[in-house]
Amino acid sequence: MTNVRVKITFPEHLIKQPIIARLVREFDVMPNIRRANVEEHVGWIVCELGGEDDAVERAIEWLHDLGVEVDRLGDVVES
């Protein structure tokens, strides 16, 4: 099991898509959303993706393939 902290940035054409729900269903990855902002033209989520190592990596690769920007974050304290 692993926990990877990421910032996921969605382009405008994907904002209304159920991408987080698909992560849970298709990859058995559990997102723990720490912070988020979704607006009409852009959206981002800072979350921890928990699950089996290979499932988390496949989920991140799938996000990249969709055109979602995924930035891995270190252990940053959010304010």
PDB file with one MODEL, atoms N, CA, C and O in Angstrom:
MODEL        1
ATOM      1  N   MET A   1       0.849  -1.193   0.000  1.00  0.00           N
ATOM      2  CA  MET A   1       0.000   0.000   0.000  1.00  0.00           C
ATOM      3  C   MET A   1       0.881   1.238   0.000  1.00  0.00           C
ATOM      4  O   MET A   1       1.946   1.270   0.616  1.00  0.00           O
ATOM      5  N   THR A   2       0.411   2.241  -0.699  1.00  0.00           N
ATOM      6  CA  THR A   2       1.146   3.485  -0.785  1.00  0.00           C
ATOM      7  C   THR A   2       0.181   4.656  -0.704  1.00  0.00           C
ATOM      8  O   THR A   2      -1.014   4.513  -0.962  1.00  0.00           O
ATOM      9  N   ASN A   3       0.710   5.803  -0.345  1.00  0.00           N
ATOM     10  CA  ASN A   3      -0.008   7.072  -0.352  1.00  0.00           C
ATOM     11  C   ASN A   3       0.858   8.068  -1.102  1.00  0.00           C
ATOM     12  O   ASN A   3       1.977   8.362  -0.683  1.00  0.00           O
ATOM     13  N   VAL A   4       0.346   8.590  -2.210  1.00  0.00           N
ATOM     14  CA  VAL A   4       1.084   9.556  -3.007  1.00  0.00           C
ATOM     15  C   VAL A   4       0.320  10.870  -2.976  1.00  0.00           C
ATOM     16  O   VAL A   4      -0.863  10.914  -3.314  1.00  0.00           O
ATOM     17  N   ARG A   5       0.992  11.937  -2.570  1.00  0.00           N
ATOM     18  CA  ARG A   5       0.360  13.256  -2.543  1.00  0.00           C
ATOM     19  C   ARG A   5       0.587  13.928  -3.889  1.00  0.00           C
ATOM     20  O   ARG A   5       1.719  14.040  -4.361  1.00  0.00           O
ATOM     21  N   VAL A   6      -0.513  14.375  -4.502  1.00  0.00           N
ATOM     22  CA  VAL A   6      -0.443  14.963  -5.837  1.00  0.00           C
ATOM     23  C   VAL A   6      -1.323  16.195  -5.927  1.00  0.00           C
ATOM     24  O   VAL A   6      -2.267  16.373  -5.158  1.00  0.00           O
ATOM     25  N   LYS A   7      -0.981  17.042  -6.897  1.00  0.00           N
ATOM     26  CA  LYS A   7      -1.870  18.129  -7.313  1.00  0.00           C
ATOM     27  C   LYS A   7      -2.329  17.770  -8.714  1.00  0.00           C
ATOM     28  O   LYS A   7      -1.512  17.609  -9.620  1.00  0.00           O
ATOM     29  N   ILE A   8      -3.624  17.647  -8.889  1.00  0.00           N
ATOM     30  CA  ILE A   8      -4.218  17.275 -10.167  1.00  0.00           C
ATOM     31  C   ILE A   8      -4.890  18.517 -10.737  1.00  0.00           C
ATOM     32  O   ILE A   8      -5.757  19.109 -10.094  1.00  0.00           O
ATOM     33  N   THR A   9      -4.491  18.912 -11.943  1.00  0.00           N
ATOM     34  CA  THR A   9      -5.059  20.091 -12.593  1.00  0.00           C
ATOM     35  C   THR A   9      -5.813  19.650 -13.845  1.00  0.00           C
ATOM     36  O   THR A   9      -5.249  19.018 -14.738  1.00  0.00           O
ATOM     37  N   PHE A  10      -7.072  19.990 -13.887  1.00  0.00           N
ATOM     38  CA  PHE A  10      -7.951  19.578 -14.982  1.00  0.00           C
ATOM     39  C   PHE A  10      -8.082  20.691 -16.015  1.00  0.00           C
ATOM     40  O   PHE A  10      -8.328  21.843 -15.654  1.00  0.00           O
ATOM     41  N   PRO A  11      -7.920  20.361 -17.297  1.00  0.00           N
ATOM     42  CA  PRO A  11      -8.195  21.359 -18.326  1.00  0.00           C
ATOM     43  C   PRO A  11      -9.704  21.586 -18.445  1.00  0.00           C
ATOM     44  O   PRO A  11     -10.500  20.777 -17.968  1.00  0.00           O
ATOM     45  N   GLU A  12     -10.078  22.664 -19.067  1.00  0.00           N
ATOM     46  CA  GLU A  12     -11.480  23.080 -19.138  1.00  0.00           C
ATOM     47  C   GLU A  12     -12.403  21.987 -19.678  1.00  0.00           C
ATOM     48  O   GLU A  12     -13.503  21.804 -19.159  1.00  0.00           O
ATOM     49  N   HIS A  13     -11.981  21.272 -20.695  1.00  0.00           N
ATOM     50  CA  HIS A  13     -12.871  20.283 -21.316  1.00  0.00           C
ATOM     51  C   HIS A  13     -13.106  19.043 -20.448  1.00  0.00           C
ATOM     52  O   HIS A  13     -13.958  18.218 -20.779  1.00  0.00           O
ATOM     53  N   LEU A  14     -12.367  18.897 -19.346  1.00  0.00           N
ATOM     54  CA  LEU A  14     -12.541  17.729 -18.464  1.00  0.00           C
ATOM     55  C   LEU A  14     -13.166  18.065 -17.112  1.00  0.00           C
ATOM     56  O   LEU A  14     -13.390  17.170 -16.296  1.00  0.00           O
ATOM     57  N   ILE A  15     -13.449  19.338 -16.868  1.00  0.00           N
ATOM     58  CA  ILE A  15     -13.922  19.744 -15.538  1.00  0.00           C
ATOM     59  C   ILE A  15     -15.218  19.043 -15.136  1.00  0.00           C
ATOM     60  O   ILE A  15     -15.393  18.696 -13.968  1.00  0.00           O
ATOM     61  N   LYS A  16     -16.112  18.833 -16.071  1.00  0.00           N
ATOM     62  CA  LYS A  16     -17.412  18.238 -15.731  1.00  0.00           C
ATOM     63  C   LYS A  16     -17.416  16.714 -15.800  1.00  0.00           C
ATOM     64  O   LYS A  16     -18.460  16.097 -15.586  1.00  0.00           O
ATOM     65  N   GLN A  17     -16.291  16.103 -16.089  1.00  0.00           N
ATOM     66  CA  GLN A  17     -16.201  14.647 -16.179  1.00  0.00           C
ATOM     67  C   GLN A  17     -15.985  14.032 -14.785  1.00  0.00           C
ATOM     68  O   GLN A  17     -15.326  14.643 -13.944  1.00  0.00           O
ATOM     69  N   PRO A  18     -16.529  12.835 -14.529  1.00  0.00           N
ATOM     70  CA  PRO A  18     -16.397  12.186 -13.216  1.00  0.00           C
ATOM     71  C   PRO A  18     -15.060  11.441 -13.082  1.00  0.00           C
ATOM     72  O   PRO A  18     -15.039  10.232 -12.853  1.00  0.00           O
ATOM     73  N   ILE A  19     -13.977  12.152 -13.222  1.00  0.00           N
ATOM     74  CA  ILE A  19     -12.650  11.539 -13.258  1.00  0.00           C
ATOM     75  C   ILE A  19     -12.266  10.921 -11.914  1.00  0.00           C
ATOM     76  O   ILE A  19     -11.715   9.821 -11.882  1.00  0.00           O
ATOM     77  N   ILE A  20     -12.541  11.593 -10.831  1.00  0.00           N
ATOM     78  CA  ILE A  20     -12.189  11.051  -9.512  1.00  0.00           C
ATOM     79  C   ILE A  20     -12.995   9.784  -9.238  1.00  0.00           C
ATOM     80  O   ILE A  20     -12.456   8.821  -8.693  1.00  0.00           O
ATOM     81  N   ALA A  21     -14.254   9.768  -9.600  1.00  0.00           N
ATOM     82  CA  ALA A  21     -15.074   8.565  -9.419  1.00  0.00           C
ATOM     83  C   ALA A  21     -14.508   7.400 -10.231  1.00  0.00           C
ATOM     84  O   ALA A  21     -14.511   6.261  -9.765  1.00  0.00           O
ATOM     85  N   ARG A  22     -14.030   7.678 -11.430  1.00  0.00           N
ATOM     86  CA  ARG A  22     -13.442   6.619 -12.253  1.00  0.00           C
ATOM     87  C   ARG A  22     -12.140   6.095 -11.649  1.00  0.00           C
ATOM     88  O   ARG A  22     -11.841   4.907 -11.769  1.00  0.00           O
ATOM     89  N   LEU A  23     -11.362   6.966 -11.001  1.00  0.00           N
ATOM     90  CA  LEU A  23     -10.149   6.508 -10.314  1.00  0.00           C
ATOM     91  C   LEU A  23     -10.496   5.451  -9.272  1.00  0.00           C
ATOM     92  O   LEU A  23      -9.833   4.420  -9.165  1.00  0.00           O
ATOM     93  N   VAL A  24     -11.544   5.728  -8.511  1.00  0.00           N
ATOM     94  CA  VAL A  24     -11.953   4.803  -7.459  1.00  0.00           C
ATOM     95  C   VAL A  24     -12.435   3.489  -8.060  1.00  0.00           C
ATOM     96  O   VAL A  24     -12.012   2.414  -7.636  1.00  0.00           O
ATOM     97  N   ARG A  25     -13.315   3.577  -9.042  1.00  0.00           N
ATOM     98  CA  ARG A  25     -13.940   2.393  -9.614  1.00  0.00           C
ATOM     99  C   ARG A  25     -12.986   1.555 -10.459  1.00  0.00           C
ATOM    100  O   ARG A  25     -12.941   0.333 -10.317  1.00  0.00           O
ATOM    101  N   GLU A  26     -12.231   2.199 -11.332  1.00  0.00           N
ATOM    102  CA  GLU A  26     -11.421   1.456 -12.297  1.00  0.00           C
ATOM    103  C   GLU A  26     -10.049   1.042 -11.783  1.00  0.00           C
ATOM    104  O   GLU A  26      -9.484   0.053 -12.251  1.00  0.00           O
ATOM    105  N   PHE A  27      -9.507   1.797 -10.816  1.00  0.00           N
ATOM    106  CA  PHE A  27      -8.145   1.513 -10.356  1.00  0.00           C
ATOM    107  C   PHE A  27      -8.080   1.115  -8.887  1.00  0.00           C
ATOM    108  O   PHE A  27      -7.006   0.788  -8.383  1.00  0.00           O
ATOM    109  N   ASP A  28      -9.215   1.140  -8.197  1.00  0.00           N
ATOM    110  CA  ASP A  28      -9.257   0.824  -6.774  1.00  0.00           C
ATOM    111  C   ASP A  28      -8.293   1.709  -5.992  1.00  0.00           C
ATOM    112  O   ASP A  28      -7.593   1.253  -5.087  1.00  0.00           O
ATOM    113  N   VAL A  29      -8.275   2.989  -6.367  1.00  0.00           N
ATOM    114  CA  VAL A  29      -7.439   3.998  -5.710  1.00  0.00           C
ATOM    115  C   VAL A  29      -8.365   4.893  -4.894  1.00  0.00           C
ATOM    116  O   VAL A  29      -9.406   5.332  -5.382  1.00  0.00           O
ATOM    117  N   MET A  30      -7.978   5.159  -3.653  1.00  0.00           N
ATOM    118  CA  MET A  30      -8.800   5.963  -2.767  1.00  0.00           C
ATOM    119  C   MET A  30      -8.209   7.368  -2.633  1.00  0.00           C
ATOM    120  O   MET A  30      -7.144   7.531  -2.038  1.00  0.00           O
ATOM    121  N   PRO A  31      -8.885   8.385  -3.178  1.00  0.00           N
ATOM    122  CA  PRO A  31      -8.392   9.756  -3.032  1.00  0.00           C
ATOM    123  C   PRO A  31      -8.833  10.355  -1.692  1.00  0.00           C
ATOM    124  O   PRO A  31      -9.986  10.215  -1.284  1.00  0.00           O
ATOM    125  N   ASN A  32      -7.910  11.013  -1.030  1.00  0.00           N
ATOM    126  CA  ASN A  32      -8.213  11.769   0.183  1.00  0.00           C
ATOM    127  C   ASN A  32      -7.988  13.227  -0.193  1.00  0.00           C
ATOM    128  O   ASN A  32      -6.853  13.703  -0.195  1.00  0.00           O
ATOM    129  N   ILE A  33      -9.063  13.933  -0.509  1.00  0.00           N
ATOM    130  CA  ILE A  33      -8.967  15.310  -1.009  1.00  0.00           C
ATOM    131  C   ILE A  33      -8.648  16.239   0.154  1.00  0.00           C
ATOM    132  O   ILE A  33      -9.372  16.293   1.148  1.00  0.00           O
ATOM    133  N   ARG A  34      -7.543  16.970   0.005  1.00  0.00           N
ATOM    134  CA  ARG A  34      -7.085  17.885   1.043  1.00  0.00           C
ATOM    135  C   ARG A  34      -7.477  19.334   0.745  1.00  0.00           C
ATOM    136  O   ARG A  34      -7.721  20.122   1.659  1.00  0.00           O
ATOM    137  N   ARG A  35      -7.534  19.664  -0.517  1.00  0.00           N
ATOM    138  CA  ARG A  35      -7.864  21.028  -0.934  1.00  0.00           C
ATOM    139  C   ARG A  35      -8.284  20.965  -2.394  1.00  0.00           C
ATOM    140  O   ARG A  35      -7.775  20.139  -3.151  1.00  0.00           O
ATOM    141  N   ALA A  36      -9.206  21.829  -2.793  1.00  0.00           N
ATOM    142  CA  ALA A  36      -9.652  21.820  -4.184  1.00  0.00           C
ATOM    143  C   ALA A  36     -10.219  23.183  -4.564  1.00  0.00           C
ATOM    144  O   ALA A  36     -10.674  23.950  -3.716  1.00  0.00           O
ATOM    145  N   ASN A  37     -10.177  23.456  -5.856  1.00  0.00           N
ATOM    146  CA  ASN A  37     -10.792  24.658  -6.414  1.00  0.00           C
ATOM    147  C   ASN A  37     -11.232  24.316  -7.828  1.00  0.00           C
ATOM    148  O   ASN A  37     -10.415  23.967  -8.680  1.00  0.00           O
ATOM    149  N   VAL A  38     -12.521  24.419  -8.063  1.00  0.00           N
ATOM    150  CA  VAL A  38     -13.047  24.131  -9.391  1.00  0.00           C
ATOM    151  C   VAL A  38     -13.832  25.346  -9.851  1.00  0.00           C
ATOM    152  O   VAL A  38     -14.771  25.794  -9.191  1.00  0.00           O
ATOM    153  N   GLU A  39     -13.424  25.867 -10.997  1.00  0.00           N
ATOM    154  CA  GLU A  39     -14.090  27.017 -11.587  1.00  0.00           C
ATOM    155  C   GLU A  39     -14.538  26.650 -12.989  1.00  0.00           C
ATOM    156  O   GLU A  39     -14.381  25.506 -13.416  1.00  0.00           O
ATOM    157  N   GLU A  40     -15.087  27.602 -13.696  1.00  0.00           N
ATOM    158  CA  GLU A  40     -15.633  27.325 -15.026  1.00  0.00           C
ATOM    159  C   GLU A  40     -14.570  26.881 -16.026  1.00  0.00           C
ATOM    160  O   GLU A  40     -14.847  26.033 -16.875  1.00  0.00           O
ATOM    161  N   HIS A  41     -13.367  27.430 -15.946  1.00  0.00           N
ATOM    162  CA  HIS A  41     -12.352  27.178 -16.972  1.00  0.00           C
ATOM    163  C   HIS A  41     -11.183  26.317 -16.515  1.00  0.00           C
ATOM    164  O   HIS A  41     -10.411  25.838 -17.345  1.00  0.00           O
ATOM    165  N   VAL A  42     -11.044  26.116 -15.233  1.00  0.00           N
ATOM    166  CA  VAL A  42      -9.938  25.302 -14.729  1.00  0.00           C
ATOM    167  C   VAL A  42     -10.317  24.761 -13.356  1.00  0.00           C
ATOM    168  O   VAL A  42     -11.100  25.369 -12.625  1.00  0.00           O
ATOM    169  N   GLY A  43      -9.755  23.623 -13.026  1.00  0.00           N
ATOM    170  CA  GLY A  43      -9.989  23.051 -11.705  1.00  0.00           C
ATOM    171  C   GLY A  43      -8.757  22.318 -11.235  1.00  0.00           C
ATOM    172  O   GLY A  43      -8.013  21.768 -12.048  1.00  0.00           O
ATOM    173  N   TRP A  44      -8.528  22.300  -9.931  1.00  0.00           N
ATOM    174  CA  TRP A  44      -7.399  21.557  -9.370  1.00  0.00           C
ATOM    175  C   TRP A  44      -7.800  20.938  -8.039  1.00  0.00           C
ATOM    176  O   TRP A  44      -8.682  21.426  -7.334  1.00  0.00           O
ATOM    177  N   ILE A  45      -7.121  19.853  -7.731  1.00  0.00           N
ATOM    178  CA  ILE A  45      -7.338  19.138  -6.480  1.00  0.00           C
ATOM    179  C   ILE A  45      -5.975  18.751  -5.924  1.00  0.00           C
ATOM    180  O   ILE A  45      -5.131  18.237  -6.658  1.00  0.00           O
ATOM    181  N   VAL A  46      -5.755  18.988  -4.648  1.00  0.00           N
ATOM    182  CA  VAL A  46      -4.592  18.453  -3.950  1.00  0.00           C
ATOM    183  C   VAL A  46      -5.123  17.288  -3.128  1.00  0.00           C
ATOM    184  O   VAL A  46      -6.013  17.462  -2.295  1.00  0.00           O
ATOM    185  N   CYS A  47      -4.579  16.110  -3.363  1.00  0.00           N
ATOM    186  CA  CYS A  47      -5.076  14.944  -2.654  1.00  0.00           C
ATOM    187  C   CYS A  47      -3.981  13.902  -2.473  1.00  0.00           C
ATOM    188  O   CYS A  47      -2.912  13.973  -3.080  1.00  0.00           O
ATOM    189  N   GLU A  48      -4.283  12.942  -1.626  1.00  0.00           N
ATOM    190  CA  GLU A  48      -3.433  11.776  -1.447  1.00  0.00           C
ATOM    191  C   GLU A  48      -4.131  10.625  -2.146  1.00  0.00           C
ATOM    192  O   GLU A  48      -5.311  10.371  -1.905  1.00  0.00           O
ATOM    193  N   LEU A  49      -3.410   9.931  -3.007  1.00  0.00           N
ATOM    194  CA  LEU A  49      -3.952   8.761  -3.683  1.00  0.00           C
ATOM    195  C   LEU A  49      -3.435   7.531  -2.960  1.00  0.00           C
ATOM    196  O   LEU A  49      -2.232   7.269  -2.957  1.00  0.00           O
ATOM    197  N   GLY A  50      -4.328   6.782  -2.355  1.00  0.00           N
ATOM    198  CA  GLY A  50      -3.938   5.601  -1.606  1.00  0.00           C
ATOM    199  C   GLY A  50      -4.356   4.332  -2.317  1.00  0.00           C
ATOM    200  O   GLY A  50      -5.410   4.280  -2.950  1.00  0.00           O
ATOM    201  N   GLY A  51      -3.521   3.308  -2.210  1.00  0.00           N
ATOM    202  CA  GLY A  51      -3.845   2.027  -2.816  1.00  0.00           C
ATOM    203  C   GLY A  51      -2.589   1.217  -3.053  1.00  0.00           C
ATOM    204  O   GLY A  51      -1.506   1.577  -2.592  1.00  0.00           O
ATOM    205  N   GLU A  52      -2.743   0.119  -3.776  1.00  0.00           N
ATOM    206  CA  GLU A  52      -1.592  -0.701  -4.141  1.00  0.00           C
ATOM    207  C   GLU A  52      -0.664   0.115  -5.039  1.00  0.00           C
ATOM    208  O   GLU A  52      -1.127   0.910  -5.858  1.00  0.00           O
ATOM    209  N   ASP A  53       0.643  -0.084  -4.883  1.00  0.00           N
ATOM    210  CA  ASP A  53       1.627   0.699  -5.629  1.00  0.00           C
ATOM    211  C   ASP A  53       1.349   0.727  -7.122  1.00  0.00           C
ATOM    212  O   ASP A  53       1.336   1.798  -7.730  1.00  0.00           O
ATOM    213  N   ASP A  54       1.125  -0.446  -7.723  1.00  0.00           N
ATOM    214  CA  ASP A  54       0.931  -0.498  -9.167  1.00  0.00           C
ATOM    215  C   ASP A  54      -0.388   0.143  -9.579  1.00  0.00           C
ATOM    216  O   ASP A  54      -0.469   0.726 -10.660  1.00  0.00           O
ATOM    217  N   ALA A  55      -1.429   0.052  -8.745  1.00  0.00           N
ATOM    218  CA  ALA A  55      -2.718   0.671  -9.056  1.00  0.00           C
ATOM    219  C   ALA A  55      -2.599   2.188  -9.050  1.00  0.00           C
ATOM    220  O   ALA A  55      -3.157   2.854  -9.922  1.00  0.00           O
ATOM    221  N   VAL A  56      -1.881   2.739  -8.081  1.00  0.00           N
ATOM    222  CA  VAL A  56      -1.688   4.188  -8.010  1.00  0.00           C
ATOM    223  C   VAL A  56      -0.900   4.667  -9.221  1.00  0.00           C
ATOM    224  O   VAL A  56      -1.246   5.685  -9.822  1.00  0.00           O
ATOM    225  N   GLU A  57       0.153   3.948  -9.584  1.00  0.00           N
ATOM    226  CA  GLU A  57       0.955   4.344 -10.754  1.00  0.00           C
ATOM    227  C   GLU A  57       0.150   4.261 -12.045  1.00  0.00           C
ATOM    228  O   GLU A  57       0.266   5.136 -12.903  1.00  0.00           O
ATOM    229  N   ARG A  58      -0.663   3.221 -12.193  1.00  0.00           N
ATOM    230  CA  ARG A  58      -1.515   3.097 -13.385  1.00  0.00           C
ATOM    231  C   ARG A  58      -2.548   4.216 -13.433  1.00  0.00           C
ATOM    232  O   ARG A  58      -2.846   4.740 -14.506  1.00  0.00           O
ATOM    233  N   ALA A  59      -3.098   4.588 -12.273  1.00  0.00           N
ATOM    234  CA  ALA A  59      -4.072   5.674 -12.207  1.00  0.00           C
ATOM    235  C   ALA A  59      -3.435   6.999 -12.622  1.00  0.00           C
ATOM    236  O   ALA A  59      -4.035   7.772 -13.369  1.00  0.00           O
ATOM    237  N   ILE A  60      -2.223   7.260 -12.138  1.00  0.00           N
ATOM    238  CA  ILE A  60      -1.523   8.498 -12.506  1.00  0.00           C
ATOM    239  C   ILE A  60      -1.221   8.512 -13.996  1.00  0.00           C
ATOM    240  O   ILE A  60      -1.366   9.550 -14.641  1.00  0.00           O
ATOM    241  N   GLU A  61      -0.809   7.394 -14.549  1.00  0.00           N
ATOM    242  CA  GLU A  61      -0.541   7.307 -15.989  1.00  0.00           C
ATOM    243  C   GLU A  61      -1.822   7.542 -16.788  1.00  0.00           C
ATOM    244  O   GLU A  61      -1.796   8.223 -17.814  1.00  0.00           O
ATOM    245  N   TRP A  62      -2.928   6.991 -16.330  1.00  0.00           N
ATOM    246  CA  TRP A  62      -4.216   7.186 -16.990  1.00  0.00           C
ATOM    247  C   TRP A  62      -4.605   8.663 -16.986  1.00  0.00           C
ATOM    248  O   TRP A  62      -5.088   9.182 -17.992  1.00  0.00           O
ATOM    249  N   LEU A  63      -4.394   9.341 -15.851  1.00  0.00           N
ATOM    250  CA  LEU A  63      -4.678  10.775 -15.783  1.00  0.00           C
ATOM    251  C   LEU A  63      -3.853  11.540 -16.809  1.00  0.00           C
ATOM    252  O   LEU A  63      -4.380  12.401 -17.512  1.00  0.00           O
ATOM    253  N   HIS A  64      -2.552  11.228 -16.898  1.00  0.00           N
ATOM    254  CA  HIS A  64      -1.680  11.867 -17.893  1.00  0.00           C
ATOM    255  C   HIS A  64      -2.225  11.644 -19.301  1.00  0.00           C
ATOM    256  O   HIS A  64      -2.283  12.570 -20.109  1.00  0.00           O
ATOM    257  N   ASP A  65      -2.623  10.400 -19.585  1.00  0.00           N
ATOM    258  CA  ASP A  65      -3.133  10.066 -20.917  1.00  0.00           C
ATOM    259  C   ASP A  65      -4.404  10.838 -21.257  1.00  0.00           C
ATOM    260  O   ASP A  65      -4.655  11.141 -22.424  1.00  0.00           O
ATOM    261  N   LEU A  66      -5.207  11.158 -20.240  1.00  0.00           N
ATOM    262  CA  LEU A  66      -6.419  11.954 -20.461  1.00  0.00           C
ATOM    263  C   LEU A  66      -6.114  13.417 -20.747  1.00  0.00           C
ATOM    264  O   LEU A  66      -6.952  14.132 -21.297  1.00  0.00           O
ATOM    265  N   GLY A  67      -4.927  13.862 -20.378  1.00  0.00           N
ATOM    266  CA  GLY A  67      -4.583  15.270 -20.534  1.00  0.00           C
ATOM    267  C   GLY A  67      -4.660  16.047 -19.237  1.00  0.00           C
ATOM    268  O   GLY A  67      -4.645  17.278 -19.236  1.00  0.00           O
ATOM    269  N   VAL A  68      -4.744  15.320 -18.128  1.00  0.00           N
ATOM    270  CA  VAL A  68      -4.761  15.933 -16.802  1.00  0.00           C
ATOM    271  C   VAL A  68      -3.321  16.098 -16.335  1.00  0.00           C
ATOM    272  O   VAL A  68      -2.510  15.182 -16.472  1.00  0.00           O
ATOM    273  N   GLU A  69      -3.004  17.262 -15.785  1.00  0.00           N
ATOM    274  CA  GLU A  69      -1.659  17.504 -15.256  1.00  0.00           C
ATOM    275  C   GLU A  69      -1.577  16.954 -13.838  1.00  0.00           C
ATOM    276  O   GLU A  69      -2.405  17.284 -12.990  1.00  0.00           O
ATOM    277  N   VAL A  70      -0.580  16.117 -13.585  1.00  0.00           N
ATOM    278  CA  VAL A  70      -0.398  15.532 -12.256  1.00  0.00           C
ATOM    279  C   VAL A  70       0.996  15.889 -11.762  1.00  0.00           C
ATOM    280  O   VAL A  70       1.997  15.499 -12.363  1.00  0.00           O
ATOM    281  N   ASP A  71       1.054  16.628 -10.670  1.00  0.00           N
ATOM    282  CA  ASP A  71       2.326  17.002 -10.049  1.00  0.00           C
ATOM    283  C   ASP A  71       2.434  16.287  -8.715  1.00  0.00           C
ATOM    284  O   ASP A  71       1.563  16.417  -7.854  1.00  0.00           O
ATOM    285  N   ARG A  72       3.504  15.534  -8.552  1.00  0.00           N
ATOM    286  CA  ARG A  72       3.737  14.869  -7.261  1.00  0.00           C
ATOM    287  C   ARG A  72       4.259  15.903  -6.279  1.00  0.00           C
ATOM    288  O   ARG A  72       5.126  16.712  -6.608  1.00  0.00           O
ATOM    289  N   LEU A  73       3.717  15.864  -5.068  1.00  0.00           N
ATOM    290  CA  LEU A  73       4.099  16.816  -4.029  1.00  0.00           C
ATOM    291  C   LEU A  73       4.841  16.088  -2.920  1.00  0.00           C
ATOM    292  O   LEU A  73       4.622  14.898  -2.689  1.00  0.00           O
ATOM    293  N   GLY A  74       5.712  16.806  -2.242  1.00  0.00           N
ATOM    294  CA  GLY A  74       6.385  16.263  -1.083  1.00  0.00           C
ATOM    295  C   GLY A  74       5.482  16.371   0.122  1.00  0.00           C
ATOM    296  O   GLY A  74       4.294  16.662  -0.012  1.00  0.00           O
ATOM    297  N   ASP A  75       6.024  16.143   1.278  1.00  0.00           N
ATOM    298  CA  ASP A  75       5.278  16.295   2.512  1.00  0.00           C
ATOM    299  C   ASP A  75       5.207  17.764   2.865  1.00  0.00           C
ATOM    300  O   ASP A  75       6.037  18.280   3.614  1.00  0.00           O
ATOM    301  N   VAL A  76       4.192  18.442   2.308  1.00  0.00           N
ATOM    302  CA  VAL A  76       4.023  19.869   2.493  1.00  0.00           C
ATOM    303  C   VAL A  76       2.865  20.095   3.446  1.00  0.00           C
ATOM    304  O   VAL A  76       1.793  19.510   3.284  1.00  0.00           O
ATOM    305  N   VAL A  77       3.080  20.938   4.431  1.00  0.00           N
ATOM    306  CA  VAL A  77       1.995  21.298   5.336  1.00  0.00           C
ATOM    307  C   VAL A  77       1.183  22.397   4.672  1.00  0.00           C
ATOM    308  O   VAL A  77       1.719  23.440   4.299  1.00  0.00           O
ATOM    309  N   GLU A  78      -0.122  22.155   4.525  1.00  0.00           N
ATOM    310  CA  GLU A  78      -0.989  23.121   3.862  1.00  0.00           C
ATOM    311  C   GLU A  78      -1.606  24.050   4.891  1.00  0.00           C
ATOM    312  O   GLU A  78      -1.956  23.639   5.997  1.00  0.00           O
ATOM    313  N   SER A  79      -1.730  25.315   4.500  1.00  0.00           N
ATOM    314  CA  SER A  79      -2.359  26.276   5.413  1.00  0.00           C
ATOM    315  C   SER A  79      -3.646  26.793   4.841  1.00  0.00           C
ATOM    316  O   SER A  79      -4.316  27.612   5.470  1.00  0.00           O
TER     317      SER A  79
ENDMDL
END
